[in-house]
């Protein structure tokens, strides 16, 4: 009798689960969950204020970057038990507060790791071959062969900071390009393989010609790329930031570009990505970066490909179903 009562209770719990999507996801997500015992609501087209009004019964929330999930947000979600982020990183979610409230947090970094690694490789090649500059000059009627003389990456050492999903896939993708790859990750202990050699941060700074940063944003990593970090390098480096904007001190990056410590720089992220909110000082910073011919900037699109959009949606559905299965087991 107890067993059947427990099964019935679990069924009722699952059947009553309300899942709410607040950011746009690929339609395959809804297809994968079509036969599940959940009430699925797509609120991605509503205004923020309207979304907040509809979250009262939400037990599972699918989100990307639309909201900061903090105390003010969680006031609206008294029933929330699971947050699944479409993409890598949980920096817009107060994980400690969620933990205290019994809310599980998951993300889907496996879905866009190939996209980020390929974007990183594209930036590395573009910085060394000067393709972007040459193309813009040709369109302006300038034919400058000597000024666009490139450099080869064969024989150079790539230092990867952060050997998680994106960093490890990047190492694999560059394995046939004749580069030495070293990697530093303060969260991992044993990860040396045929694609990368585990090193200390000091060793990475000693040997690297190119440095690509792939670390999560948290209070420990804020301004990880700063003057101390940059002055530790033995060579003038090519630097890439494929993490979050606030892991770099923009002033220190600009200073290093000006004094030659950084000879070329590429970033898919900025400290402040909302241009309309820029202060005069922030405008000055971005203009310095824009005007530098050795800088490439992209609008936070490294992980945002046609394929990753679909992969992430699949993973969202899989992780939600696994979560529900775990509820049933327990």
BELTA-V443505 format. One record per residue. N is the residue number from 0. RES is the residue in one small letter. D_CENTER is the distance of its C-alpha to the mean C-alpha in Angstrom with 2 decimals. Layout:
N	RES	D_CENTER
N	RES	D_CENTER
//
This chain:
0	x	48.98
1	x	46.17
2	x	43.97
3	x	44.49
4	x	43.91
5	x	40.57
6	x	39.52
7	x	40.65
8	x	38.76
9	x	35.49
10	x	36.15
11	x	36.75
12	x	33.57
13	x	31.46
14	x	33.48
15	x	32.91
16	x	29.13
17	x	27.62
18	x	24.11
19	x	22.64
20	x	19.83
21	x	18.85
22	x	16.23
23	x	17.01
24	x	16.55
25	x	18.27
26	x	21.96
27	x	21.81
28	x	20.37
29	x	23.67
30	x	25.70
31	x	24.50
32	x	25.45
33	x	28.57
34	x	31.00
35	x	29.50
36	x	31.51
37	x	29.19
38	x	29.51
39	x	26.41
40	x	25.97
41	x	23.70
42	x	23.62
43	x	20.89
44	x	23.66
45	x	25.20
46	x	25.04
47	x	23.21
48	x	26.60
49	x	27.78
50	x	24.79
51	x	25.45
52	x	29.05
53	x	28.27
54	x	26.22
55	x	29.27
56	x	29.58
57	x	25.93
58	x	25.29
59	x	22.00
60	x	19.33
61	x	16.63
62	x	14.16
63	x	10.97
64	x	10.91
65	x	14.62
66	x	16.04
67	x	15.77
68	x	17.05
69	x	19.54
70	x	23.29
71	x	24.23
72	x	22.18
73	x	23.37
74	x	26.94
75	x	26.72
76	x	25.65
77	x	28.48
78	x	28.18
79	x	24.44
80	x	23.80
81	x	20.38
82	x	17.03
83	x	14.68
84	x	11.27
85	x	10.48
86	x	6.93
87	x	4.80
88	x	5.62
89	x	9.09
90	x	9.51
91	x	11.52
92	x	13.74
93	x	16.62
94	x	16.62
95	x	19.91
96	x	21.65
97	x	20.62
98	x	21.94
99	x	25.16
100	x	25.55
101	x	25.11
102	x	21.98
103	x	19.70
104	x	15.91
105	x	13.91
106	x	10.55
107	x	10.11
108	x	7.68
109	x	10.78
110	x	10.76
111	x	8.30
112	x	8.61
113	x	11.66
114	x	10.41
115	x	7.86
116	x	10.83
117	x	13.31
118	x	11.87
119	x	11.89
120	x	15.38
121	x	16.45
122	x	15.76
123	x	17.61
124	x	20.47
125	x	20.65
126	x	20.98
127	x	23.67
128	x	25.60
129	x	25.47
130	x	25.26
131	x	23.75
132	x	26.44
133	x	29.17
134	x	28.42
135	x	28.53
136	x	31.75
137	x	33.37
138	x	32.78
139	x	34.52
140	x	37.38
141	x	36.63
142	x	37.36
143	x	36.24
144	x	36.11
145	x	36.42
146	x	33.86
147	x	31.29
148	x	32.17
149	x	29.02
150	x	28.21
151	x	27.56
152	x	24.76
153	x	27.19
154	x	28.30
155	x	25.55
156	x	23.44
157	x	19.66
158	x	18.24
159	x	14.85
160	x	13.66
161	x	11.80
162	x	13.15
163	x	11.13
164	x	9.99
165	x	8.50
166	x	11.04
167	x	13.87
168	x	13.55
169	x	13.55
170	x	16.67
171	x	18.25
172	x	17.84
173	x	19.47
174	x	22.17
175	x	24.76
176	x	24.47
177	x	26.69
178	x	24.26
179	x	24.37
180	x	21.09
181	x	20.79
182	x	18.02
183	x	17.72
184	x	16.07
185	x	17.79
186	x	16.87
187	x	18.32
188	x	21.96
189	x	22.93
190	x	20.70
191	x	22.75
192	x	23.42
193	x	24.76
194	x	21.51
195	x	20.88
196	x	23.05
197	x	22.00
198	x	23.03
199	x	23.18
200	x	21.36
201	x	24.78
202	x	25.28
203	x	21.99
204	x	23.13
205	x	26.54
206	x	25.83
207	x	22.70
208	x	23.21
209	x	19.59
210	x	16.70
211	x	13.02
212	x	10.74
213	x	7.84
214	x	8.30
215	x	7.42
216	x	8.98
217	x	12.44
218	x	15.98
219	x	16.51
220	x	13.75
221	x	14.53
222	x	15.90
223	x	15.48
224	x	16.05
225	x	19.53
226	x	23.09
227	x	23.81
228	x	20.91
229	x	21.82
230	x	25.54
231	x	25.24
232	x	24.78
233	x	28.05
234	x	27.30
235	x	25.97
236	x	22.46
237	x	20.05
238	x	16.75
239	x	13.25
240	x	10.21
241	x	6.89
242	x	5.30
243	x	6.63
244	x	10.10
245	x	12.06
246	x	11.67
247	x	14.09
248	x	17.59
249	x	18.18
250	x	21.90
251	x	21.77
252	x	19.77
253	x	22.41
254	x	25.15
255	x	24.08
256	x	24.02
257	x	27.46
258	x	28.97
259	x	27.73
260	x	25.62
261	x	22.73
262	x	24.31
263	x	21.40
264	x	17.94
265	x	14.98
266	x	11.87
267	x	9.48
268	x	9.21
269	x	12.25
270	x	13.66
271	x	15.13
272	x	13.94
273	x	17.10
274	x	19.74
275	x	22.52
276	x	22.24
277	x	22.52
278	x	25.27
279	x	27.61
280	x	26.04
281	x	22.48
282	x	24.13
283	x	25.83
284	x	22.66
285	x	20.92
286	x	24.26
287	x	24.55
288	x	21.29
289	x	22.31
290	x	25.75
291	x	24.83
292	x	25.39
293	x	23.28
294	x	20.05
295	x	17.69
296	x	15.25
297	x	13.27
298	x	12.31
299	x	8.52
300	x	9.40
301	x	8.05
302	x	6.86
303	x	9.73
304	x	12.83
305	x	16.05
306	x	15.68
307	x	12.19
308	x	13.46
309	x	16.32
310	x	14.80
311	x	12.59
312	x	15.86
313	x	17.83
314	x	15.75
315	x	15.95
316	x	19.68
317	x	20.13
318	x	18.57
319	x	20.66
320	x	23.73
321	x	23.33
322	x	23.10
323	x	26.30
324	x	27.97
325	x	27.38
326	x	29.04
327	x	31.96
328	x	32.34
329	x	32.43
//
